[in-house]
């Protein structure tokens, strides 16, 4: 990464990062925006005595890690990366708690969700209340009632061998997503290879634990190598974004092979003929995850399958999950989430293609609105 001061001094004040920052959109406070964070980080990098531990922890919490600013910056400033570095340099109890939760997903997530449900809302601490509510809804209930039936599959991928990267949420608490994904791949005639993938590491990297995230990345790349470098199918936008950002490769050619191997499940389904049952809801909303790629094949697939039933979708609104920010600045997370729900008003059901977004939206959904991954719509 180039010198931080050089990056910020080269800023041409185009305002693109201000236009896309969900924090500014929700609060109208420009001091929470990307440029302010980059300038402050540059100043503190030159004189660490200006920053006490409490200030560092607070500053590090004020970023959703959505990477929208990075995507539009013509000067290549990676503000989420700067914030992650600050988090790594000044860890605190909340970052330790987040790390523990992520690195022990298999043993903790199901139990944590069950335990959180037992705590009445009035007894949840102010700072941890939103996080506990999210935990309580992690498992969800029975899920959405499926109403989309795949009628026919193309032969495009029949006989091809692929790996499936399901992600921690599907592996440990939302098994129905994994089962539906496997059924769809079977319908396509894909042979799913065995692969013991670990967490994508994105949540850890954003929280400042780059070393731990790197170990996971190296393991996952090794799994791909040993399988013969096949396609890696994903159905979580955030996982795919994290996988795309890996740098544990032997050379640039292998990096390119890895990037080309990452395939959203929905992109394989574009030619699948789907029909809706008679009891299908009339109004559905789609939440576009911050980390989805420009093509957003999830939306393309859903729009074709749902047609006029897809009545509303988010464009620039973030769900407010924010990773570590959910613990460090829950009041800001709530404001961002409120803007998102304002945009989705009127939908009976809201679906998304990101496990973190699905969890956050399910925990904050208005009464009589159901939330789930789009996989839950398919029989």
C-alpha positions in Angstrom: 0.0 0.0 0.0 1.3 3.5 -0.9 2.1 6.0 1.9 -1.1 7.1 3.5 -0.2 10.8 3.5 0.6 10.6 -0.2 -2.7 9.0 -0.9 -4.8 11.5 1.0 -2.8 14.5 -0.3 -3.5 13.3 -3.9 -7.3 13.4 -3.2 -9.0 15.4 -6.0 -12.1 16.0 -3.9 -14.4 14.3 -6.4 -16.8 13.3 -3.7 -17.4 9.9 -5.0 -16.6 8.2 -1.6 -19.0 10.6 0.1 -21.8 9.7 -2.3 -21.5 5.9 -1.7 -20.7 5.8 2.1 -23.7 4.4 4.0 -22.6 6.1 7.2 -22.8 9.5 5.6 -26.1 8.6 3.9 -27.6 7.6 7.2 -26.2 10.3 9.5 -25.3 13.2 7.2 -22.1 13.5 9.2 -19.2 13.9 6.8 -16.7 13.4 9.7 -17.7 9.8 9.6 -16.8 9.5 5.9 -13.8 7.8 4.2 -11.7 10.9 3.6 -11.9 12.0 7.2 -10.8 8.5 8.4 -7.9 8.5 5.9 -6.7 12.0 7.0 -7.0 11.1 10.6 -5.1 7.8 10.1 -2.4 9.7 8.3 -2.0 12.2 11.1 -1.9 9.5 13.7 0.6 7.5 11.7 3.0 10.4 11.9 2.6 10.9 15.7 1.2 8.0 17.6 1.3 10.0 20.8 -1.8 11.8 19.6 -3.9 8.7 20.1 -4.8 7.0 23.3 -6.1 3.4 23.4 -9.7 4.5 23.9 -9.6 6.8 21.0 -8.1 4.2 18.8 -10.8 1.7 19.6 -13.5 4.3 18.9 -12.0 5.3 15.6 -11.5 1.7 14.6 -15.2 1.0 15.2 -16.5 3.7 12.8 -16.4 1.7 9.6 -18.8 -0.8 8.1 -16.1 -2.4 5.9 -18.5 -2.2 3.0 -15.6 -1.2 0.6 -17.9 1.0 -1.4 -15.4 3.9 -1.1 -12.5 1.7 -2.3 -14.4 0.6 -5.3 -15.0 4.2 -6.5 -11.8 5.9 -5.5 -9.7 6.9 -8.5 -6.6 7.3 -6.2 -6.7 3.8 -4.8 -7.3 4.7 -1.1 -8.3 1.6 0.8 -10.0 3.2 3.9 -11.4 -0.2 5.2 -7.8 -1.5 5.0 -6.5 1.4 7.0 -9.2 0.9 9.7 -8.4 -2.8 9.8 -4.8 -2.0 10.4 -5.8 0.3 13.2 -7.9 -2.4 14.7 -5.0 -4.8 14.6 -2.7 -2.3 16.2 -5.1 -1.5 19.0 -7.1 -4.6 19.9 -9.6 -4.5 22.7 -12.2 -6.7 24.4 -14.8 -6.3 21.6 -12.3 -7.3 18.9 -11.2 -10.3 21.0 -14.8 -11.3 21.4 -15.4 -10.9 17.6 -12.3 -13.0 16.9 -13.4 -15.7 19.3 -16.8 -15.9 17.7 -15.4 -16.2 14.2 -12.7 -18.7 14.9 -14.9 -21.0 16.8 -18.0 -20.9 14.5 -18.5 -24.6 14.5 -18.7 -24.9 18.3 -20.1 -21.5 19.3 -22.6 -20.3 16.7 -25.4 -22.7 17.4 -25.0 -22.6 21.1 -24.7 -18.8 21.1 -27.9 -18.4 19.1 -29.8 -20.7 21.5 -28.4 -18.9 24.6 -29.2 -15.4 23.2 -32.8 -16.4 22.6 -33.1 -17.1 26.3 -32.2 -13.5 27.3 -35.2 -11.2 27.4 -34.7 -8.0 25.4 -35.2 -5.8 28.5 -32.2 -7.5 30.1 -29.8 -7.2 27.2 -27.0 -4.6 27.7 -27.3 -1.4 25.7 -24.0 -1.9 23.9 -24.5 -5.6 23.2 -28.2 -5.6 22.7 -28.2 -5.4 18.9 -25.5 -8.0 18.7 -27.4 -10.4 21.0 -30.6 -9.9 19.0 -28.7 -10.8 15.8 -27.3 -13.9 17.5 -30.8 -14.9 18.7 -32.0 -14.8 15.1 -28.9 -16.5 13.6 -30.6 -19.9 13.3 -33.9 -18.4 12.3 -37.1 -20.3 12.4 -38.3 -22.8 9.8 -37.2 -20.4 7.1 -39.1 -19.1 4.2 -41.7 -21.2 2.5 -40.3 -22.2 -0.9 -42.5 -21.5 -3.9 -40.1 -21.6 -6.9 -39.8 -24.9 -8.7 -36.9 -25.6 -11.1 -38.6 -27.3 -14.1 -35.6 -28.0 -16.3 -31.9 -27.7 -16.2 -29.5 -27.0 -19.1 -26.7 -29.4 -19.9 -24.0 -26.7 -19.9 -22.2 -27.9 -16.8 -23.3 -31.6 -16.8 -20.4 -33.8 -15.8 -18.2 -31.0 -14.6 -16.4 -31.3 -11.3 -16.6 -28.3 -8.9 -15.9 -27.4 -5.3 -18.6 -25.8 -3.1 -17.7 -23.1 -0.7 -20.7 -22.9 1.5 -19.4 -20.6 4.2 -19.7 -20.7 8.0 -23.4 -19.7 8.3 -24.6 -22.4 5.9 -22.3 -25.0 7.4 -23.1 -24.5 11.0 -26.5 -22.8 11.5 -28.4 -22.6 8.1 -28.1 -26.1 6.8 -31.1 -25.7 4.5 -29.1 -23.3 2.3 -26.4 -25.9 1.9 -28.9 -28.7 1.1 -30.7 -26.5 -1.5 -27.4 -25.6 -3.2 -26.4 -29.2 -3.4 -29.8 -30.1 -5.0 -29.4 -27.4 -7.6 -25.9 -28.5 -8.4 -27.1 -32.1 -8.7 -29.9 -30.9 -11.1 -27.2 -29.2 -13.2 -25.3 -32.5 -13.3 -22.3 -31.1 -11.5 -20.1 -33.5 -9.5 -19.3 -31.7 -6.2 -15.8 -32.6 -5.0 -15.0 -33.1 -1.3 -13.2 -30.1 0.2 -12.6 -29.2 3.8 -12.7 -25.4 3.4 -12.3 -23.2 6.4 -13.9 -19.8 7.0 -13.2 -17.3 4.2 -11.4 -15.1 6.7 -13.1 -11.9 5.6 -14.5 -11.0 9.0 -11.2 -11.6 10.7 -9.2 -9.5 8.2 -11.6 -6.6 8.5 -11.3 -6.8 12.3 -7.5 -6.5 12.2 -6.6 -10.1 12.5 -4.7 -10.3 9.2 -2.4 -13.1 10.3 -5.2 -15.4 11.3 -7.1 -14.6 8.2 -4.0 -15.4 6.1 -3.7 -18.9 7.6 -7.3 -19.6 6.6 -6.7 -18.2 3.1 -3.7 -20.4 2.6 -5.6 -23.5 3.7 -8.5 -22.8 1.3 -6.1 -22.2 -1.6 -4.4 -25.5 -0.8 -7.8 -27.3 -0.8 -8.4 -25.9 -4.3 -4.9 -26.9 -5.5 -5.3 -30.4 -4.3 -8.7 -30.8 -6.0 -7.0 -29.9 -9.3 -8.0 -26.1 -9.4 -11.7 -26.6 -10.4 -14.4 -24.0 -10.2 -15.3 -23.0 -6.7 -19.1 -22.3 -6.4 -20.2 -19.8 -3.8 -23.6 -18.5 -2.7 -22.6 -15.8 -0.2 -21.5 -12.5 -1.7 -19.3 -11.6 1.3 -17.5 -14.9 1.2 -16.9 -14.6 -2.5 -15.5 -11.1 -2.0 -13.1 -12.3 0.7 -12.0 -15.2 -1.5 -11.4 -12.8 -4.4 -9.0 -10.8 -2.2 -6.6 -13.7 -1.4 -2.9 -13.2 -2.1 -1.5 -16.6 -1.1 -0.4 -17.7 -4.6 2.7 -19.0 -6.2 2.6 -16.5 -9.0 0.4 -14.1 -10.9 -0.8 -16.9 -13.2 -2.1 -18.9 -10.3 -3.8 -15.8 -8.9 -5.6 -15.4 -12.2 -6.6 -19.1 -12.2 -8.1 -18.6 -8.7 -10.0 -15.5 -9.7 -11.5 -17.2 -12.7 -12.4 -20.3 -10.6 -14.7 -18.4 -8.3 -18.3 -18.7 -9.5 -21.5 -17.5 -7.9 -24.1 -20.3 -7.8 -26.7 -18.1 -9.4 -24.6 -17.5 -12.5 -24.9 -21.3 -13.2 -28.7 -21.1 -12.9 -29.4 -18.4 -15.5 -30.7 -20.9 -18.0 -32.7 -23.0 -15.5 -36.4 -22.8 -16.2 -38.3 -21.9 -13.0 -42.0 -21.6 -12.2 -43.8 -20.1 -9.2 -46.6 -21.9 -7.3 -50.0 -20.5 -7.1 -49.5 -19.4 -3.4 -46.4 -17.3 -4.2 -46.3 -13.9 -2.5 -47.1 -10.9 -4.6 -44.4 -8.6 -3.2 -40.8 -9.4 -2.6 -37.8 -7.3 -2.0 -34.1 -7.9 -2.8 -31.3 -6.6 -0.7 -28.1 -6.0 -2.8 -25.1 -6.8 -0.6 -22.3 -4.3 -0.4 -19.8 -7.0 -1.5 -21.7 -8.3 -4.5 -19.8 -8.0 -7.8 -20.9 -5.6 -10.5 -22.8 -8.3 -12.4 -24.9 -9.3 -9.4 -26.1 -12.6 -10.9 -28.3 -13.2 -7.9 -30.5 -10.3 -8.8 -30.5 -11.3 -12.5 -31.6 -14.8 -11.6 -34.3 -13.6 -9.2 -35.6 -10.9 -11.5 -36.1 -13.5 -14.2 -37.7 -16.0 -11.8 -39.9 -13.5 -9.9 -40.7 -11.0 -12.7 -43.3 -8.5 -11.3 -43.3 -10.0 -7.9 -39.9 -8.4 -7.3 -41.2 -5.0 -6.4 -38.3 -3.3 -4.6 -34.6 -3.6 -4.3 -31.8 -1.8 -2.5 -29.1 -0.1 -4.6 -26.8 2.0 -2.3 -28.3 1.0 1.0 -26.2 -1.1 3.4 -27.9 -3.5 5.9 -25.7 -2.1 8.7 -24.1 -5.3 9.8 -20.6 -3.9 9.6 -18.7 -6.8 11.3 -16.9 -5.5 14.3 -18.8 -2.2 14.1 -21.9 -4.1 15.2 -20.1 -4.3 18.6 -18.1 -1.1 18.6 -20.8 1.4 17.4 -24.2 -0.3 17.4 -26.0 3.0 17.4 -24.5 3.8 14.0 -25.2 0.3 12.7 -28.9 0.8 13.7 -29.1 4.1 11.8 -27.7 2.5 8.6 -30.1 -0.4 9.0 -33.1 1.9 9.3 -32.3 3.6 6.0 -32.1 0.1 4.4 -35.5 -0.9 5.7 -37.0 2.4 4.5 -36.0 1.5 1.0 -37.5 -2.1 1.4 -40.8 -0.8 2.7 -43.8 -2.7 1.2 -42.2 -6.1 0.6 -43.7 -9.1 2.3 -40.5 -11.1 2.0 -36.9 -9.8 1.6 -34.2 -12.0 0.3 -30.5 -11.5 -0.2 -27.4 -13.3 -1.3 -25.1 -12.6 1.7 -25.2 -14.6 4.9 -24.3 -11.6 7.1 -27.0 -9.4 5.4 -29.5 -12.2 5.8 -28.7 -12.5 9.5 -28.8 -8.7 10.1 -32.0 -8.1 8.2 -33.7 -11.1 9.9 -32.8 -9.7 13.3 -34.2 -6.2 12.5 -37.1 -6.9 10.2 -40.4 -5.1 10.7 -43.3 -7.0 12.0 -44.9 -9.3 9.4 -41.8 -9.2 7.1 -39.9 -12.4 6.6 -36.2 -12.5 5.6 -34.0 -15.2 4.2 -31.4 -16.2 1.7 -32.8 -16.4 -1.9 -32.0 -20.2 -1.8 -34.9 -20.6 0.6 -37.3 -19.7 -2.2 -36.4 -22.8 -4.2 -38.0 -26.2 -3.7 
